[in-house]
Amino acid sequence: MMVVVQPRSPITVLIARFEDLFARGLRAYIEEDGVLRLVATDVEPSSLDRRLSTLTPTVAILNFSALRSPADVHHVHAAHPATRMLVLADHPTPAQANQMLAFGATACLPKETQARDVLNAIHLASRGLVVLPRSLGTEDFEPAPIGPEILTPREAVVLELLQENRSNAEIANALHVGVETVRTHRRNIYRKLGVRTRRELSALAPEFPARRLSRPAAGNAFDGLAE
């Protein structure tokens, strides 16, 4: 009896706008893979939602430094749940990678990641598997992040209390600080998460609790990609 091997379905990939040299290298890596198929490249942030709706790619590769706020990843994930998101960044910190995963990305990798690991991450992402990057940088050096800001530990605590519908006065009392300090933290939280009101903040709260959005303790590192 002859066994017919069914050909693998192509993994469609959309690439957002990146720096020219980097974008050309990324396209070359993907085009050399027999299973991956590019459906769009150099997609501007303003047209990303429309192109995702039209093309419904399996994986979208996003540029961290082009994001307006971390909430952009959440909005894309909520609007296009069938598309897996792989975020590439300039020297991302573990906290930034953790925040991208919390908002719905399947992976957040440094742009200097080796080609084989990028391709491996795309294949894993297409199957819905979360990809954890290698340890980022040395213990004594952490490059300044480029892109949206992350929450400080105190802002994460304030966020958690805001999610519990605590008033500014109640939060101030719980943290033993002034009400104006709470207002400052709240403004910073709104700005960093890309929201303007408590209602918008509440829309993020059930899926992304504050403890998943804050900076982890020093020394935490991510496991490496599978070789």
Buried (B, 14 or more C-beta within 10 A) or exposed (E): EEEEEEEEEBBBBBBBBBEEEBBEBBBEBBEEBEBBBBBBBEBEBEEBBEBBEEBBBBBBBBBBBBBEBBBBBBBBBEEBEEBBBBBBBBBBBBBBBBBBBBBBBBBBBBBEBEBEBBBBBBBBBBEEEEBBBBEBBEEEEBEEBEBBBBBBEBBBBBBBBBBEEBEBEBBBEBBEBEBEBBEBBBEBBBEBBBBEEBEEBEBBBEEBBBEEBBBEEEEEBBEEBEE
